Every structure is written in C-alpha cells, then in structure tokens.
Amino acid sequence: MTSRFAPGPGSAGWLLRHELRLAWYNASSSKSKGGVRRPGFGTIATIALVWLALHVVGWFAMGNLGTMASSDPRVLLVVSAMLIASATFMLSSAIKSSVLTLFERGDLDLLLSSPLPSRSIFTVRLAGVATSTAGIHLFFLAPFAHAALLHGQARWMGVYPALIGIAVLCACGAMLMTLGLVRLIGARRTRVLAQVIGALAGALLVIASQSYSLFADRWQGRGQEILRGMLEHGGMLSADSALWLPARALMGDGGPVLALAALALVAFAITARQTHRFFTVGLQLSASTGATAPAKNASAPRPRFGRSLFHTVVLKEWRLIVRDPHLISQVLLQLLYLVPLCFVVFRDNGVRMPAIGAGLTLLASSLTASLAWIALSAEDAPDLLLVSPASARALRRAKLAAAVMPVLLLVGLPLLWLVARSPLAGLVLCFTASSAVLGAGMIVFWCGRPGVRGNFKARGKGGFLMNMLELLNSLGWGALAWLLADATLARPSGMSALGASAAFVVVMLTLASAWLIGRSRDRAV
C-alpha cells in the first residue's frame, strides 16, 4: 500500500527516490553470489563500526580543538586547506558521477521519451550527483561535528551546510563542464577526458601537498615570511579577509553559512533551469557517437607484414594501450608520484640516495605489474592466439617484453642521473630497479589469471596469492635498494648486512614460489 506522503509517480521526489535507491543497490562494488547488489550485513556492520570509531576519535580530538577561536588566521588557514582538499575530491567525484549519469547509465533515452519534463529529469540527476558527492565527506567529518556538539560547541555543526553547499557547487560545475566538453570535443572524447581528470585529481593534490618540502631551505624560509606577513592584520589573508568565508561557514558563522547556502541554491537553480536542453543535446550526441563508421579510404596504405613475430606483438600491445586513454590514466597514475621524486633527484643540494632508490624500485615494480597484467592476463582475444600458428610461449614472452620495456625506459633517466652523481650507488640502484621490474613481470607471467581489460581497478581481487607475491617482490627489492645504496655511502653495520641478506632471500623465495606455481599450472593444463 502506497503511503499518502510518498511522492507521486513522475514527480521530482519520485525520481530522486529512485536515484537514491539505485545508489544504495549499487553501493556494493560487485554482485554477490546470490545476485544481490546491495551491501550485505557484514558491510553495513563494518561501516557502522567505523562511524562509531570516528565518533570516539572526534570526542577526544574536539575536546581540545573544539574551543579554537574562529578569528585566528592560522585556524582558518588549516580549515581552508582541508576544504580545498575536500573540494578537489568532490569535483573529481562529481565529474565521474556526471559521466556515469550522462553516458553509462543507459536509461535517459527512456526517460526523455517519456512524458516527464526534461527539466525535472536534469534537476533530479543533478541532485543525485550532489548527494553522492557530499555523502562520503559527511561520513568522515560529521562525527567530529557531533562530538563537538556533545562538548557544547554547536558551531561546528556548520560542517553540514558548508559541505553540502560546496558539494552542490562542485556538482553544478562538474555537470556544466561535462556538457560543455560534449559540445566542444564530442561525447566520446568528453567521456575519456572526464575520466582522466577524475583519476588524476587526487594524485595531483597529494603531489601539491608535498611540493613545499621539495624546495631549498632558503626558499622555505622566504615563503614562511611571506605567509606570516599575509596573515597579519591588514594583510591579504588576515582574519577579516573574504577568502576565509568557506572556512567560517564550516565553523558555524551565521553570515558565511547563509551566503554559501544562497550561492549553492542559485547555482543549482541556474544549472537546472538553463541547461536541461543542453543536457538533451549532450545525450543525443552520446547516443549518435559510433552509430556510423567512416568509410575507409581506398587509397590508404596497406599494412606491411615484414616484421618479426616479436616486433608485431610488442607493437600490437602498445597500440591497444595507447587507444584506451582511460586505461592509460589508471596505469600511469602511479607515475605522478615520480614527480616529487624527480624534484629531489635534480635538486642542487644533497641527494637522498637510499630513499630515492627505494622509491624508484617500488614504483617501477608496481607499474610493471600493472602493464604485465594488461598484456598477459587481459588479452581481448585469447582464443584467437591459441589457434594461431605462433608458439604460445613466444607470444607470452613478447607480451612480457611489451610490459617491461616502457618501465625501464621511464626509470632510466633518473637512474642515469644518479649514476652520474654517485656511480657506485647509481649502479646498485640500476640493478635493484631492473631486477624488481623483471621480477614483477615474471610473477604475472607465471601466476597471472585471465581478466577483463575494462576491469583494471578490480584486478587485485582476482588472486590473493599473486597479489602477495607482487607485494613481497616490491618490498623486498625496495628494502634491498635502500640498504645497498646506504652501504655505498657509509660503512654498513651488521644489522644493515643482515637486513640486506634477508631482503635478498625474500625476493629469491618469492620468485621461486611464483615459478613453482606457474609450473604446476602448466602441468595441470
């Protein structure tokens, strides 16, 4: 029996309830064995325990921090930095949600062909994006506001209007950005670009947070002086600056809360009212993309078949990866963490050789494991390769080389620089990085299981044993790189020699275990 207070069919409330129900059903990352897509009891219990634990942490944290004065520029600076970080992740999440809403759900054709007004459809979809964007941030930050309320600091309840307002602004900006890109570069490229932006936003924020420590001490001191002057009374970042309005809203100041809420409402209304037709155009473009294939040019050059099997397979793997920019963004996301490492390498002052060597080794091993999984385990046409006249082992070796060579090329430049700065330590790091790359590739070569290329994010769920072998290989070679590089710069101690020996034994046992597992599988087949 339908409740008398339930929204009527076709209304905005009815559509919003449908959106929230879909979000709840799809909250689980994969279907369970029973075919139920909603989170199970164990997942719900875990989430509830984590939320209670956050309340406990918030009780102790806000007991000391809850009484901080909102007029202190240092407090406003910290709160603003947190809001900037949250807004960056909100924008990333909103872009992904907008792409999902516009391109991947596949139900807008049915909705737009129904009697429902397109403006209501767009309003509900925009509200759904804003709700999903704000939800995860409220989950982690709201317990601290609740704890502050129990301590008698009700002003921290401003977390709710501040985060919801920022989430609405990010959702509006993300949706307008997605629709604008549809008109400029087309629907297919918009989908790829939005996914790439969403994948890179978080990593860029991490790099920006660490950029301050990469500059020389004299520049750090100068930056501190400039910041101190800006925080003083009358400066650009003084307590009465308008730049602190979002932070003041989060800390419960009435005026900034009302201003942020009004701005969010206006932005939501304008976006929902003025872009619903543009949203329909964007959907039509996405539906028409790929409907007709361009005619082939008869005068186009024909492919040449003079290359060797190894050369052909390597080029084929590289071309498949290059044709999928979203996959590239997921794989090369790890390379962004090489940026601060390169700053450290090319600094004028002392080079932190052990840390650099361990970081390069870990990143090279992780990147190789990802590329090897794509080339060896995520083959799109394995049956076609099985019936081909080429040797299966020769094909797999070529695929392994296609995964290993780009990584060696990428880490080669910083390694050559390290060799020029400190020849012995640089050569040692060349050995550890190359060995880690080859070890990661061989583990996938021996133990990899077939997977789907489009399911790259969930590749870690395919096999616990292979994941552990990859982890031990990376950590073992990383520890060995640290200890051996440190030994070349100073006289090694007995503990360092023992640790290096233990790390070497671990990587050898890891590779031997992977080889035995692969051999047993070959015999079983």
N, C-alpha and C positions, 0 to 999 in steps of 0.2 A: 504494500500500500504506500503510495507516494505521500510524503509529508506535505502539509499545507504550506510550510515555509520553504520548501525546496524550490529552486528557480525553475521557471517554465522551460519546456523544450524550445531550443533555438535562441534563448536569451544569452547575454554575455556571461551571466553567472553560471548557466548550464554548460557553456563551452569551457569556462575556467575550471569548473569541477571535473570535466572530462580531461583537461590538461593535467591537473594535479593527480588524477587517478592514473594516467599514463606514466607520469613521473614516478609514482610510487611503484607501479608494476615493473618499470624498467630500472629501478634502483639497484637491482642485482646485476652484476656485470655479465653473467651468463645464466642460461637456463639450468635449473636443477634437474635431477634425474626424473622427477615426477612431472616435468614440463611446466612447473610453476615459476613465473618470472619475478614475483615479488620477493623481498628479502625474507629469509627464514627466521625461525625463532632464535636461533643462535646468533644470527647477525643483529637482530633487534636487541637482544640481551647485551651483546658486546657494545653496541652504540650507547645503550642506556648506562652501562657501567663507565664508559669513557666520559660521558656527560656528567655523571656524578663525580668522577675523579676530577674533572675540570672545576666543578664547584668547590671541591676540597682545596685544590690549588688556589683558586680565586679567594677563598676565605683567608688563607694565610697571606697571599700577596696583597690583597686590597686592604688588609688590616693596617699595613704600613704605608701603602701608596694611595689609599682612597682619600686621604686628607690633603693631598697635594693641592696647592693653590693654582687655579686655572689662569692666573695672571702672570705666572712665571714663564718667561720665554723659553727656558730650557725644557720645561714640561711640555709646552706647546710644540716645540721642535720635535720631541720624541713622539708625541701623539700624531703629529702631521706626517712624520716618516712612516709610522705604522699605517696611516690612512692611505698614503701614496702606494705603499706595498699592496694593501688590500685592493685599492682601485685598479692597480695593474693586473692583478689576478682576476678581478671582477671583469675587466674589459676582455681579457683572454677568454674567460668562461662564457661571457656574453656573445663573443664572436662565434665560438664553437656552437653555442645554442642557436644562434641566428642561422648559421649554415645548416644545422640539423632541421630547424623549422622550415627553412625555405627550400632546401634541396633534398633532404634524405628521408623525411617522414613519409612522403608519397600520398598524403591524404588531402592535400589542398586542392587538387583537381575536383575531388568530390565535394568539398566544402564550397568552393567558388561556383560550382554548377548548381548548388542548392539555392533555395530562396533566401538564405541568410545574407544580410548585407556584408559586403567585404570589409567595411569599416569595423564592424563588430568582430569579425574573424581576426583582423590585424590587431585590434585592441587586446583581445584575449591572448593572442600569441606573444605580443609584447609584454603583457603582464606575466605570462608564464616564464619568459626569459628573465625578467627582473626577479621573480620569485626564486627561481633556481639559482640565480646569481647570488642573491643575498643569503640564501639558506645556509650554505656551508660556512660562511663567515660569521653569521649569528650563532651557529652551533659552537664555534670555538670562543667567541668573545662575549656572548650573552651570559655565560656562567660567572664571569668576573663582575659584570654589572649586577647580577643577582646577589653575589657575595657582598659587594659594596652596599647594596640596599640593606642587607641584614646588619651591616656595620653602621647604618644610619646615614649613608652617603647616597641619597636618592638621585643626585645629579648625574651619576654615572649611567642611569637608565637612558640617558641620551644616546647610548650606543644603538638603540633600536631605530629611532628616526634618522640618525646620521648614516648608519649602514644601509638602511632601506633607501634613503634618498640618493646616496652615492650609487647604489645598485641600479636604481631607476635611470639615473643619468648615464651610467655605463651601458645599460641595455638599449637606451634610445640611440646613443652614439654608435653602438655596435650594429644595430639594425640599419641605421641610415648609412653607415659605412658599407655594409654588405650590399644594400640596394643600389648605392651609388656606384660601387665597383661593377655591379651587373651591367649598368648602362655604359660604363667606360670600357671595360675589357671583356665583357661577356660572362655568362653564368659559369661555364666550366672553369675558366681561369680564376673567377672570384672564389669558387669553392676551394681551389687549391691554395690561393693566396691567403684566404681567411684561416684555413687550417694551419698554414705555415706560421702566420702571425700568432695564432693561439699557442702553437708549440714552442715558439721562441721567446714569448714574452716573459715567462717565468725565469728562464735561464739568463736572459739579459738583465733582469732585476737582480739576480744573485751576483752576476759579474759587476754590476754597478755598485752593489753594496760593499764589494771588496776592493773597488778601484782606489779608495783613499789610501789604503796601506801599501799600494804599489808605487807611490811617488816617493821621491827622496825626502829625507828628514827636513831639509830646509824649505821645501815646498809645503810640507805638512805644517810646519811652524807658521809660515806665512798664511796658510789657509785658516789656521786657528785664530790668528789675529784679525783677519778679515771677518770671520764669523762672529767673533766677540764684539767687534765694532758694530756689526749689523744688528746684534741682539740688544745693544744698549738703547736707552731711551732716546727716541727720535730717529733711530735707525730704520732701515727697510724692514727688519724683522723684529721690531720692538713689540711689546705686549699689545699695543693698540692697533697693530697692522691688520689690514683686511685679509691678508694671506692666512691668518690663523682662524678664520671663520669656520671652516670644517672641523678643526680641532676643538674649537669652543663648542660647536654643536654636539660633538661626541661627549664632551664633558658636561653637557646639560645646560648651557647658557640659553635662555629663552629666545632672545633675538636671533642668534645664528640658527637655532633649530627651526624657527618659523621661516627664516629666509631660505634655508636648504630645502625644507618641505615645499615651499611655494615654487622654488625653481624646478624641483623634480616634477611637481604636478603640471607646471606649464610645459616643460619639455615633453612629458608623456602625452599631454593633450595635443600639442602641435604635431608630434610624431604620429600619433594615431589618426589625427584628422587629415593631415596633409599628404600622407604617404601611402594611404591604402590603395590608391590607384597605381602608384608606382610599384607597390608590392605585387599587384596583379600582373603588371608588365614584367617584373622580375621573374615571377613564376612561369609566365609564358615563354620567356627566353630560356629558362632552365629546362622546360619541357621540350622545346624545339631543338636544343643543343644535341647534336648527334643523330637527329632524325634522318638527315640526308647526308650521305657521304660525298665528298667532292669527287668529280670524275678524274680518273687517272690520265695523266698526260702521256700520250703515246710516244712522245719524243724523249721521255725521261730516261736517264741512263740505266742500263740493266745491271743487276748485281754481278760482281765478279766472284768466281769460285776458285781462285788460285791460291787462297790462303790455306794454311795448315789447320788441322782439327783444333789444336791448342789455341791458335790465334783466333779462330772463328768463335769458339766457345767463350773465350775471355771477352771479346768484343760484344758478343750477344748478351752476357751478363751485365756488362757496363751499360749497354744501351737500355736494357729493361729497367735498371735502376734510375738512369737519367730521365726516362719517360714518366717516372712517377715522382713528381716534386714533393708530394706529401710524405712519401716514404723516405725521401732524402732528408726532409726536415726532421723526421723522427730519428733517423740514424745519426745524422750529423749534429744533432742537438748536443751530443757529448763533446763535440769539438769546440763548442763555445767556452767550455771550461779550460781549454788550452790558451785562451786569450790572456787571462791574468798570468798564467804560467809563462807565456812568451814575454810579457812585460818584465817579469822577474829575470828571465834569461838575458834580455837585452838591456838591462839597466847598467849604468856606468859603475856602480859600486859593486860590492862583493856578490858573487853568485852563490845561492844556497844549493849547492850541488846535490846533496842527498835527497832533499825534498823534491827538487826538480826531477831527478832521475826516477824516484818512486812515482811521482805524478804522471810522467810520460809513460812509464811502463803500465800503470793501471789503466790509463785512458786508451793506450794502443791495444791492450788486451781486450777491453770491453768493446771497442769499435770493431775489432776483428771478429769477435764472437757474433756481433750483430750482422755484419756483412756475410760471414760464413753461413749463418742461418738462412739468410735470404737466398744465397746462391745454391747451397747444398740441400737444405731442408724444404724451402718454399718454392720448389720448381713448379711452374704452372702446367707443364705437360710431361710428367714423369713417364707415362705410358709410351709416349712417342719416342723418348730417349731409350727406353728398354727394347723397343723393336728396331732401333736403328742399327746399322752395321758397325758402329763405333763401339769400342770397348767401354764398359760401364766404369771401370777403374780409371781409364784415361779421361773420360768426361768429368768424373768427380775431381780428379787432380787439376784439370783446367779450371773448374769452378772454384776450387780452393785457392788457386793462384789468383783468380779474379778478385777474391776477397782479401787476400794478403797484400798484394802489390800496392793498392791505393793507400793502405795504412802505413806501410813502410815509406812511401813517398811523402806522406804528410808529416810524419815524425822525423823524417830525415833532416829537414832544415834546422830545427832546434838541436838535434843531436850533433850535426856538423859544427854548429856554433859552440857547443860545449866541448867538442874535441879541440877546437881552436883555442878555447880559453884554458882548458886543462886536459892535455892529451890523454893521460892515463885514465883519469876518471871518466872522460868522454868515451873512450873506447870500452870501458867497463859498462857504461850505460847503453852503448850501442848493442853490446852483447845481451844485456838483460831485456831491453825493449824488443829486439828481434826475436829472442827466444820466447818471450811472452806472446808475441804475435803468432809465431809458428805453433806454440802450444795451444793457444785458443782456437786456431783454425783446425788443428788436428783433433781436438776434442769433439768439435762439431762434425768433423769428417768421420770419426769413428762412432760416435754416440748419437748423432743427430736423428731426430724423428721427423717424418713428413709433417708439414704445416701449410697454412694458407698465407700467402704474402700479405693480404689485406688485414690479417690478424696479428700484425707485428707487435702491438702493445701487449698482447696476451701470450707471447711466445714463452715467457718464463713459467707459465702454468703447464707447459707440455711435458716436462720431465724434471722431477726433483733431483735425480741423480746427476744429470748433465749440468744442471744449474750449480750444484755443489762442486762439481769438478771444475767448472769455469771459475767459480769464486776462489777455490783453492789455488788454481793456476795463477790468477791475477794477484792475489795476496802474497803468494809465495815469491813470485818474481818481483813484485813491488818491494817486499821486505829485503830480498836479496840485492836489489838495486840500491836501496838506502844504505845497507850495511857495507856493501863493497865500495860504493862511492865515498862513504865516510872513511873507510880504511885507507883509501888512496890519499886522503888529505891529512890524516893524522895516524899515529901509531895505534893499531887496533888493540883492543883489550881482549881478555879471554872470553868475556861474555859476548862480545861482538862476533868473534870467530865461531863460538858455539851457536849463536843465532843464525849466522850465515850458513853454517853446515845444516842446521835444522831446516831452514827455508829451502835449501837445495834438495834435501831428502824429500821434503813435502812435494815439491814440483815433480820430482822424478817418480815418486809413488803415484801422484795424480795422473801423469801421462801413461804410466804402466797400467794403471787401473782402466783408463779410457781405452787403451789398446786391447786389453783383455776383454772388455765388454764388447767392443766392436768385433773382435774375432769370434766371440761366442755367438753374436747375432749372425755373422756370416755363415757360421756352421749350421745354425738353426734354419737359415733360409735354404 
